[in-house]
Amino acid sequence: MKPECVLVRVGEISLKSRKTQKKMFSTLIKNIEAAIPTGYRIETNPNRIFIYTDDIEETVDSLKRVFGITSVSPSWTCFSGLDEIKLLASDVATEVLGLGPGKSFAIRVRRAGRHPFDSRTLAEEVGAAVKRVTGASVNLGEPDAEIWIECRSRRTYVFVERVPGPGGLPLGVSGRLVSLFSGGIDSPVATWMMMKRGCEADLLFAYFPKGGDESSLKRCVEVCSDLRKWAAGSELKLFTFRHEKSLAEFVKKGGNAVCVLCRRMMYRVACAFAEMRGAHGVVTGESLAQVASQTLKNLSVINEAAKLPVFRPLIGMDKEEIVGVAKKIGTYESSTIPISSGCGRFEGCWARPEKPETSASLERIKEIESKIDIDGLVSEAVNSIREVEI
């Protein structure tokens, strides 16, 4: 007994104004159409989308990664008459769930529109029919199986599972951001969290190899490929800029403040690129006090270099929480691919000082920068931006 359609639920969209709902629904439908296999028909109702397709399994798998969807259910349908609903629910109970004597079940009802019966009557009538056909018992507390019935004005949908979606808002309804994207564990999670809030993203990778090594860039491409699985309806593009000349200058003149100077430069380049791309801010994977450059004092000093808002969705999360999200969204494995600096004398970033500054002074940082052609370095970095083929 094969399901006939996929019932799609939305959450937060339903809380918006009528005008905003219409816009978000339109974007969500576009993203769904980009995600699912061909050969489908879509119907909509308030807070519900129904997708009729022959490829139920692949459609459900694709919808699990479409932002704005809270859950989906493969469903069977019938007209909203009481006899039709009882017959369909009984068929599902026997042919799909295999209910019989010694098994228990519960009927869960949701009703919308006008009907000659209320929700309690519907649940009791259907429960009695299923019990009579299967010999199973009713258990509303901890049943062996549950049968959900969503009864609408013309058609009723019967289903036995709810597959969680990511929730959030449809990708594209909240504008565009530039993500400072290292390809490590944190920045993909931060980007995903802003995508969940409806933001499209351009990924910007600071490329500073030593000795020609490209392992960090290759890892970044792999992570971007994983993240693209969540970008139905949008182009998730990866860009790089050359950062080694700036770092070399900071190593010469910055002492233990190299990390702070480095991040300020990244912010400047990201903001300039954001303006080129029509983006309204920058997102980073920074988490408070996780590394030296992310202390409260240093973040304040680094933030001063940004011309646009900087969003840090991970700011209050610890590493275990971030890793948990990375595993959930499928970027963790690629993010932990080993990389090298490309130079045998260095592990990790070749420019990192032995004891990085943890409490930078803005006055001192500006004094150091006054001895460096910052504007020239920014211009060179921006001019070096190139899109990477994924």
QUIUR-V783875 format. One record per residue. N is the residue number from 0. RES is the residue in one letter. NEAR is the number of other ideal C-beta (glycine too) atoms within 12 Angstrom. Layout:
n = [N	N]
res = [RES	RES]
near = [NEAR	NEAR]
This chain:
n = [0	1	2	3	4	5	6	7	8	9	10	11	12	13	14	15	16	17	18	19	20	21	22	23	24	25	26	27	28	29	30	31	32	33	34	35	36	37	38	39	40	41	42	43	44	45	46	47	48	49	50	51	52	53	54	55	56	57	58	59	60	61	62	63	64	65	66	67	68	69	70	71	72	73	74	75	76	77	78	79	80	81	82	83	84	85	86	87	88	89	90	91	92	93	94	95	96	97	98	99	100	101	102	103	104	105	106	107	108	109	110	111	112	113	114	115	116	117	118	119	120	121	122	123	124	125	126	127	128	129	130	131	132	133	134	135	136	137	138	139	140	141	142	143	144	145	146	147	148	149	150	151	152	153	154	155	156	157	158	159	160	161	162	163	164	165	166	167	168	169	170	171	172	173	174	175	176	177	178	179	180	181	182	183	184	185	186	187	188	189	190	191	192	193	194	195	196	197	198	199	200	201	202	203	204	205	206	207	208	209	210	211	212	213	214	215	216	217	218	219	220	221	222	223	224	225	226	227	228	229	230	231	232	233	234	235	236	237	238	239	240	241	242	243	244	245	246	247	248	249	250	251	252	253	254	255	256	257	258	259	260	261	262	263	264	265	266	267	268	269	270	271	272	273	274	275	276	277	278	279	280	281	282	283	284	285	286	287	288	289	290	291	292	293	294	295	296	297	298	299	300	301	302	303	304	305	306	307	308	309	310	311	312	313	314	315	316	317	318	319	320	321	322	323	324	325	326	327	328	329	330	331	332	333	334	335	336	337	338	339	340	341	342	343	344	345	346	347	348	349	350	351	352	353	354	355	356	357	358	359	360	361	362	363	364	365	366	367	368	369	370	371	372	373	374	375	376	377	378	379	380	381	382	383	384	385	386	387	388	389]
res = [M	K	P	E	C	V	L	V	R	V	G	E	I	S	L	K	S	R	K	T	Q	K	K	M	F	S	T	L	I	K	N	I	E	A	A	I	P	T	G	Y	R	I	E	T	N	P	N	R	I	F	I	Y	T	D	D	I	E	E	T	V	D	S	L	K	R	V	F	G	I	T	S	V	S	P	S	W	T	C	F	S	G	L	D	E	I	K	L	L	A	S	D	V	A	T	E	V	L	G	L	G	P	G	K	S	F	A	I	R	V	R	R	A	G	R	H	P	F	D	S	R	T	L	A	E	E	V	G	A	A	V	K	R	V	T	G	A	S	V	N	L	G	E	P	D	A	E	I	W	I	E	C	R	S	R	R	T	Y	V	F	V	E	R	V	P	G	P	G	G	L	P	L	G	V	S	G	R	L	V	S	L	F	S	G	G	I	D	S	P	V	A	T	W	M	M	M	K	R	G	C	E	A	D	L	L	F	A	Y	F	P	K	G	G	D	E	S	S	L	K	R	C	V	E	V	C	S	D	L	R	K	W	A	A	G	S	E	L	K	L	F	T	F	R	H	E	K	S	L	A	E	F	V	K	K	G	G	N	A	V	C	V	L	C	R	R	M	M	Y	R	V	A	C	A	F	A	E	M	R	G	A	H	G	V	V	T	G	E	S	L	A	Q	V	A	S	Q	T	L	K	N	L	S	V	I	N	E	A	A	K	L	P	V	F	R	P	L	I	G	M	D	K	E	E	I	V	G	V	A	K	K	I	G	T	Y	E	S	S	T	I	P	I	S	S	G	C	G	R	F	E	G	C	W	A	R	P	E	K	P	E	T	S	A	S	L	E	R	I	K	E	I	E	S	K	I	D	I	D	G	L	V	S	E	A	V	N	S	I	R	E	V	E	I]
near = [19	16	32	28	34	46	45	47	34	37	25	27	36	22	14	23	11	13	10	20	24	17	22	34	31	23	31	44	31	24	39	38	25	26	39	36	21	14	15	27	18	27	22	22	23	17	28	34	43	35	40	26	32	19	22	31	19	20	39	34	20	32	43	31	37	47	44	47	46	31	29	41	40	36	43	37	31	29	18	28	20	28	19	25	39	34	25	37	49	35	27	42	40	26	21	27	31	20	36	20	13	13	23	27	40	30	40	28	32	25	27	21	19	12	25	14	24	15	20	13	20	34	31	21	30	41	35	22	32	41	30	20	25	31	19	30	23	29	19	17	11	10	25	23	30	33	45	35	46	37	40	30	17	19	30	41	43	45	37	35	24	24	29	19	37	37	25	32	37	44	42	33	32	30	27	32	42	48	49	49	47	39	42	39	35	39	43	52	43	42	52	44	41	45	47	37	29	33	38	38	49	41	51	45	44	41	37	39	28	28	16	15	22	22	23	34	35	26	32	38	31	28	44	40	27	34	41	32	27	43	37	34	30	32	21	36	30	39	38	35	39	27	39	32	28	40	34	22	28	38	28	16	24	33	23	27	38	36	37	43	46	44	47	40	47	44	40	40	43	46	33	31	40	35	21	20	29	15	34	24	34	44	45	46	43	40	32	22	21	30	26	28	41	32	24	20	24	36	33	24	32	36	32	24	32	31	23	30	22	36	34	36	33	34	25	14	26	16	22	13	21	33	25	17	31	34	20	22	33	24	42	27	18	28	37	20	23	15	29	24	25	24	19	11	11	22	14	22	32	28	36	28	24	13	12	28	33	23	21	38	19	24	13	23	38	20	17	30	32	14	17	28	17	28	17	17	32	32	20	23	38	30	17	26	31	19	21	27	12	23]
